[in-house]
């Protein structure tokens, strides 16, 4: 644990609802009125999930598991960087792998979207935004005493949202609707899950610990 300058509560901070909803309505509006490609948006969300996974792994090691490590400087950077790359790759393969396989089988991948300047710009913006989020959270955690609680909530949010998205894939709904409409459905589910789990983080926690949602004294059947 880091030595905090400010001790913050462990409860989730209040969500600013209007910006949250606006940010997640924008992609849907883009598909409807601006002709944004649903598969491209799905790919960007997969990249965002992968980058967030790597970032969370590094933050957990930096602020919790290796917080009291004597390693400093280049040695610490190399050690944590390699560990985050290794563990992050494993988690990313589990979370994002199924989506990559789905996208790789469609016409979208055959069109080589990575050569498109617009898609390249979106990827660059995605990477820059992820880097900024990592730095911001790193600084924020340095001022708190509840690093583990904050990172636990972020990890639960990340996984819960993506599990809901993968549910659409594994149930075959997206494939049945085709690449364009199936991709649009995935985007809508992703945006909806983002708003839902940000507003109600306890719902994400229940996906990991369902027994805690039961009334005291109740037993599983």
ZAMARGU-4260 file (C-alpha; in steps of 0.2 Angstrom, whole numbers, plus 5000, padded with zeros to 4 digits):
<rodrens>
0) 5000/5000/5000 | 5006/5018/4996 | 5007/5031/5010 | 4992/5042/5005 | 4992/5061/5006
5) 4973/5060/5007 | 4963/5046/5014 | 4948/5043/5003 | 4933/5032/5007 | 4932/5015/5000
10) 4914/5017/4994 | 4912/5020/4975 | 4912/5039/4971 | 4897/5047/4964 | 4895/5045/4945
15) 4892/5060/4935 | 4877/5053/4925 | 4875/5065/4910 | 4893/5064/4904 | 4892/5045/4906
20) 4876/5043/4896 | 4882/5055/4883 | 4899/5046/4880 | 4890/5030/4877 | 4876/5037/4867
25) 4888/5045/4855 | 4894/5028/4847 | 4876/5023/4844 | 4872/5039/4836 | 4887/5038/4825
30) 4881/5021/4819 | 4864/5028/4815 | 4868/5045/4808 | 4886/5045/4803 | 4888/5028/4795
35) 4901/5022/4808 | 4906/5004/4806 | 4899/4993/4820 | 4913/4980/4818 | 4926/4994/4819
40) 4918/5000/4835 | 4918/4982/4842 | 4937/4981/4837 | 4940/4997/4846 | 4931/4991/4862
45) 4941/4975/4861 | 4957/4985/4860 | 4951/4996/4875 | 4948/4981/4885 | 4965/4974/4882
50) 4974/4990/4886 | 4964/4992/4902 | 4968/4974/4907 | 4987/4978/4905 | 4985/4994/4914
55) 4976/4986/4929 | 4988/4972/4930 | 5002/4985/4931 | 4993/4996/4944 | 4989/4981/4955
60) 5008/4976/4956 | 5014/4994/4958 | 5002/4999/4972 | 4998/4982/4980 | 5008/4967/4977
65) 5025/4976/4975 | 5022/4992/4984 | 5035/4988/4997 | 5047/4980/4985 | 5065/4988/4987
70) 5067/4988/4968 | 5068/5005/4961 | 5073/5013/4945 | 5076/5003/4929 | 5075/4987/4938
75) 5058/4990/4945 | 5052/4997/4928 | 5058/4981/4919 | 5052/4969/4932 | 5034/4976/4933
80) 5033/4979/4915 | 5038/4961/4910 | 5026/4954/4923 | 5012/4966/4918 | 5015/4961/4900
85) 5015/4942/4904 | 4999/4942/4915 | 4990/4955/4905 | 4993/4944/4889 | 4985/4929/4898
90) 4970/4939/4904 | 4968/4947/4887 | 4968/4931/4878 | 4954/4924/4889 | 4943/4940/4888
95) 4946/4947/4871 | 4952/4931/4862 | 4934/4925/4858 | 4930/4942/4850 | 4945/4942/4840
100) 4940/4925/4833 | 4923/4932/4829 | 4930/4947/4820 | 4943/4937/4811 | 4930/4926/4802
105) 4920/4941/4794 | 4922/4952/4779 | 4927/4966/4790 | 4944/4958/4794 | 4946/4954/4775
110) 4944/4972/4771 | 4960/4976/4780 | 4953/4990/4791 | 4970/4993/4799 | 4976/5001/4783
115) 4962/5014/4784 | 4968/5031/4790 | 4952/5034/4800 | 4954/5017/4809 | 4972/5021/4812
120) 4968/5038/4820 | 4955/5030/4831 | 4967/5017/4837 | 4980/5031/4841 | 4967/5040/4850
125) 4962/5025/4860 | 4980/5022/4865 | 4983/5040/4870 | 4967/5039/4880 | 4972/5023/4889
130) 4989/5030/4893 | 4981/5046/4900 | 4969/5035/4911 | 4983/5025/4917 | 4993/5040/4923
135) 4978/5048/4930 | 4974/5033/4940 | 4992/5030/4946 | 4992/5048/4953 | 4975/5046/4961
140) 4980/5029/4969 | 4995/5038/4976 | 4984/5049/4986 | 4973/5036/4993 | 4974/5022/5006
145) 4961/5011/4998 | 4971/5006/4983 | 4965/4988/4983 | 4947/4992/4985 | 4948/5004/4970
150) 4957/4992/4959 | 4945/4978/4964 | 4930/4989/4958 | 4939/4993/4942 | 4943/4975/4938
155) 4926/4969/4942 | 4919/4983/4931 | 4930/4978/4917 | 4927/4959/4917 | 4908/4961/4921
160) 4905/4972/4906 | 4915/4961/4894 | 4907/4945/4901 | 4890/4953/4896 | 4896/4957/4879
165) 4903/4940/4876 | 4886/4933/4881 | 4879/4940/4865 | 4893/4932/4856 | 4892/4915/4864
170) 4873/4914/4863 | 4875/4916/4844 | 4864/4931/4843 | 4877/4942/4835 | 4881/4929/4822
175) 4863/4926/4818 | 4861/4945/4814 | 4876/4946/4803 | 4892/4956/4804 | 4884/4973/4803
180) 4868/4971/4813 | 4877/4959/4825 | 4891/4971/4828 | 4878/4985/4831 | 4870/4974/4844
185) 4887/4972/4852 | 4890/4990/4853 | 4873/4994/4861 | 4876/4980/4874 | 4894/4987/4877
190) 4887/5004/4880 | 4873/4999/4890 | 4884/4988/4901 | 4896/5002/4904 | 4882/5014/4910
195) 4874/5000/4920 | 4889/4994/4929 | 4896/5012/4932 | 4879/5017/4940 | 4878/5001/4950
200) 4895/4994/4954 | 4888/4982/4966 | 4880/4972/4952 | 4897/4969/4945 | 4902/4963/4962
205) 4888/4951/4963 | 4894/4943/4947 | 4910/4938/4957 | 4902/4935/4974 | 4883/4930/4971
210) 4881/4923/4988 | 4884/4940/4996 | 4868/4946/4987 | 4857/4933/4997 | 4848/4938/5012
215) 4856/4933/5029 | 4852/4915/5034 | 4847/4910/5016 | 4855/4894/5009 | 4858/4889/4991
220) 4846/4876/4983
</rodrens>
